[in-house]
Amino acid sequence: MSSKHGHQARKRFGQNFLHDPGVIERIIRAIHPKPDDALVEIGPGLGALTEEMLAVNSNLQVVELDRDLIPVLRTKFFNYPNFRIHEADALKFDFGELVADKPLRIIGNLPYNISTPLIFHLLGHSGVVQDMHFMLQKEVVQRMAAVPGDNNYGRLGIMTQYFCRVQPLFEVGPGAFRPAPKVDSAIVRLVPHKTLPHPAKDYKLLQAVVRTAFSARRKTLRKALAGMVSVDQLNSVGINDGLRPENLGLAEYVAIADLLADSKPENFGADEVSHD
């Protein structure tokens, strides 16, 4: 479907442009941008949220991959000389480069096809971030906020909660977008912990433990983590090896990873994590 700007939403970029004024206003209220914030928007699209944020903060920076949208944005916001557009893939972009004297406040209506790997990429920058507000597929937000025992609980929730407090805010129906997606969406607020509640001795090892466990989430821990950790090791840190991966909290996964870090294995945690 073409927009009034003549731009065709592109399937390969996962574009669904927000157009509902009531939803836009609600998102801006949730973000509550201030004139001196270091605001960064990922994937501004046709500038629906951008317009509202620029009205408050003229130093907004955006990261946009679709080069056809860049002239649209430059034309629409030509009267904001401090508005900066970075033509880049957010999955590869170094957000640390945008940090000056204030931590970043990151906003984005994220394409569903890259939302999970992009969240993992941004978590790697959490030390320079004040907060993040994202529009995501509702199921992804449920997974991020899930607690042990939930059906949605898994790797995404554990690793997000390692770095951030997760606060689902409200849901958004398909009709708020053009073209309308086939799924419901939700807004989530992520606030990086000032001090990690359960810091791991080796973060990559923690990622490897969690990934391995949830690749066999229906099995018991003794089977899911076989070859990585022994039953005796699990029991030594007070973990019942008969539990399933979905029954353990972040602190227990950190305990397993720290146990392995102390024994200095050579074969875990060195590989790049997959973004499942």
C-alpha positions in Angstrom: 0.0 0.0 0.0 1.4 3.4 -0.9 1.4 6.2 1.6 0.5 9.8 1.0 4.2 10.4 0.5 4.2 7.9 -2.4 6.5 5.4 -0.5 5.6 1.8 -0.9 6.0 -0.2 2.4 8.7 -2.8 1.7 8.3 -6.3 2.8 12.0 -7.0 3.0 12.4 -4.2 5.6 9.3 -5.4 7.5 7.8 -1.9 7.2 4.4 -1.2 8.8 4.0 2.6 9.1 2.2 3.9 12.2 -0.6 6.3 11.4 -3.1 6.3 14.2 -3.0 9.7 16.0 -4.4 8.3 19.3 -1.7 5.6 19.4 1.0 8.0 18.5 0.0 10.4 21.2 -0.1 7.6 23.8 3.4 6.4 22.8 4.8 10.0 23.1 3.1 10.3 26.5 4.8 7.0 27.6 8.2 8.2 26.3 7.8 11.7 27.8 10.7 13.2 25.7 12.4 16.3 27.1 14.2 19.1 25.3 17.7 18.0 26.5 17.3 14.2 26.2 19.7 12.3 23.9 16.9 10.8 21.8 17.6 8.2 19.1 14.9 6.7 16.9 15.4 3.4 15.0 13.5 3.1 11.8 11.5 6.4 11.7 9.7 5.3 8.6 7.6 8.2 7.4 8.2 10.2 10.6 5.0 9.8 12.5 6.7 9.5 15.9 9.7 11.6 14.7 7.4 14.6 14.1 6.1 14.6 17.6 9.5 14.1 19.2 11.1 16.9 17.1 8.5 19.3 18.3 9.9 18.8 21.8 13.6 18.0 21.1 15.1 19.4 17.9 18.3 17.3 18.4 16.7 14.0 17.6 18.9 11.5 15.7 17.4 8.6 13.7 18.9 5.4 12.2 17.2 4.4 8.9 18.2 1.6 6.5 15.7 2.3 3.6 17.5 4.9 1.5 14.3 5.8 -0.3 12.9 7.1 2.9 15.8 9.4 3.7 14.8 12.2 1.2 11.3 12.0 2.5 12.5 12.6 6.0 14.9 15.3 5.0 12.2 17.2 3.1 9.6 16.8 5.9 11.9 18.0 8.6 14.1 20.5 6.7 13.4 23.2 9.2 15.1 21.3 12.0 18.9 21.9 11.3 20.0 19.7 14.2 18.0 16.7 13.1 20.5 14.0 12.1 19.8 11.0 9.9 22.2 8.0 10.0 21.7 5.8 6.9 22.6 2.5 8.4 21.5 -1.0 9.4 20.6 -0.8 13.1 21.7 -4.4 13.5 25.3 -3.4 12.7 25.2 0.2 14.0 27.4 1.2 16.9 25.0 3.2 19.1 28.0 4.0 21.4 29.1 6.5 18.7 26.0 8.6 19.4 26.8 9.1 23.1 28.0 12.5 24.2 27.4 13.8 27.7 24.1 11.9 28.3 22.9 8.3 28.1 20.7 7.5 25.1 16.9 7.2 25.1 16.2 4.8 22.2 12.8 4.6 20.5 11.6 2.4 17.7 8.7 0.8 15.9 10.9 -2.3 15.2 10.4 -4.5 12.1 9.1 -7.8 13.4 11.5 -9.8 11.2 14.6 -8.4 13.0 13.2 -7.5 16.4 14.9 -10.3 18.4 18.4 -9.9 17.0 18.1 -6.1 17.3 17.1 -6.4 20.9 20.2 -8.5 21.6 22.4 -6.0 19.7 21.0 -3.1 21.8 21.4 -5.0 25.1 25.1 -4.9 24.3 24.9 -1.1 24.5 22.9 -1.1 27.7 25.7 0.7 29.6 25.1 3.9 27.6 21.3 3.8 27.6 18.9 5.5 29.9 15.8 3.6 28.6 14.3 2.1 25.5 10.7 2.2 24.2 9.8 -0.2 21.5 6.8 -1.3 19.4 7.1 -5.0 19.0 5.0 -8.0 18.1 2.8 -8.7 21.2 4.2 -12.2 21.5 7.8 -10.8 21.6 6.9 -8.4 24.5 5.3 -11.3 26.3 8.5 -13.4 25.9 10.6 -10.5 27.2 8.5 -10.0 30.3 7.9 -13.7 31.1 8.8 -15.3 34.4 9.8 -18.9 35.2 7.0 -21.3 34.6 5.3 -19.2 31.9 4.8 -20.7 28.4 6.5 -17.7 26.9 9.5 -17.9 29.2 12.9 -18.6 27.5 16.1 -17.2 26.3 14.9 -13.8 25.2 13.3 -13.0 28.6 16.2 -14.2 30.6 18.8 -12.3 28.6 16.7 -9.1 28.5 16.0 -9.3 32.2 19.8 -9.8 32.8 20.3 -6.2 31.6 17.0 -4.5 32.0 13.8 -4.0 33.9 11.0 -5.0 31.4 7.7 -3.1 31.6 5.0 -3.9 29.1 2.9 -0.7 28.6 0.0 -1.3 26.3 -1.2 -3.2 23.2 -1.8 -1.8 19.7 -4.1 -3.4 17.1 -3.2 -3.9 13.4 -5.4 -1.1 12.3 -3.0 1.5 13.7 -0.6 0.7 10.8 -0.4 0.8 7.0 -0.2 -1.8 5.8 -1.9 -3.6 8.7 0.2 -6.4 10.1 -1.3 -9.8 10.7 -0.4 -9.7 14.4 -1.1 -7.6 17.4 1.7 -5.3 18.7 2.6 -3.9 22.1 4.8 -1.1 23.5 7.5 -2.1 26.0 9.8 0.0 28.2 13.2 -1.4 28.9 15.2 0.3 31.7 18.8 -0.9 32.0 19.8 -1.9 35.6 22.2 0.6 37.1 23.8 -2.4 38.9 23.2 -5.8 37.4 21.1 -7.9 39.9 22.9 -11.1 39.0 26.2 -10.4 37.2 27.8 -13.4 35.6 31.5 -14.0 35.7 31.4 -14.8 32.0 28.5 -13.3 30.0 29.1 -15.4 26.9 29.2 -18.5 29.0 25.8 -17.5 30.5 24.4 -17.1 26.9 25.7 -20.5 26.0 24.2 -22.2 29.0 20.8 -20.6 28.4 20.8 -21.3 24.7 21.7 -24.9 25.3 19.1 -25.4 28.0 16.2 -23.9 25.9 17.2 -25.8 22.7 15.8 -28.8 24.7 13.2 -27.0 26.8 11.0 -30.1 27.2 13.8 -32.2 28.7 15.0 -32.2 32.3 18.1 -30.1 33.1 20.2 -33.2 33.5 19.4 -34.1 29.8 19.3 -30.6 28.4 22.7 -29.7 29.8 24.3 -33.1 29.5 27.8 -32.7 28.3 28.0 -29.2 29.6 27.4 -29.7 33.4 27.1 -32.8 35.5 24.2 -33.7 37.9 26.6 -33.4 40.8 27.6 -29.8 39.7 23.9 -28.8 39.4 23.2 -30.2 42.8 26.3 -28.5 44.3 24.7 -25.1 43.6 21.3 -26.2 44.9 19.6 -26.9 41.6 17.3 -29.9 41.1 18.5 -31.7 38.0 14.9 -33.1 37.5 13.5 -29.6 36.7 13.0 -28.3 33.2 14.8 -25.3 31.8 11.6 -23.1 32.1 11.6 -23.7 35.9 14.9 -21.9 36.5 15.3 -18.2 37.1 18.0 -15.8 36.0 20.0 -16.2 39.3 20.1 -20.0 38.9 21.3 -19.8 35.3 24.1 -17.4 36.4 25.0 -19.9 39.2 25.4 -22.6 36.6 27.5 -20.3 34.3 29.7 -19.2 37.2 30.3 -22.8 38.1 31.5 -23.5 34.6 33.5 -20.3 34.5 35.4 -21.4 37.7 36.2 -24.7 36.0 37.5 -22.8 32.9 36.1 -25.0 30.1 37.5 -24.3 26.7 34.6 -25.3 24.5 31.7 -23.2 25.8 30.7 -19.6 25.3 33.3 -18.8 22.7 31.0 -18.9 19.7 28.8 -16.1 18.6 25.3 -16.5 19.9 22.4 -17.2 17.5 19.4 -14.9 17.7 16.6 -17.4 18.1 
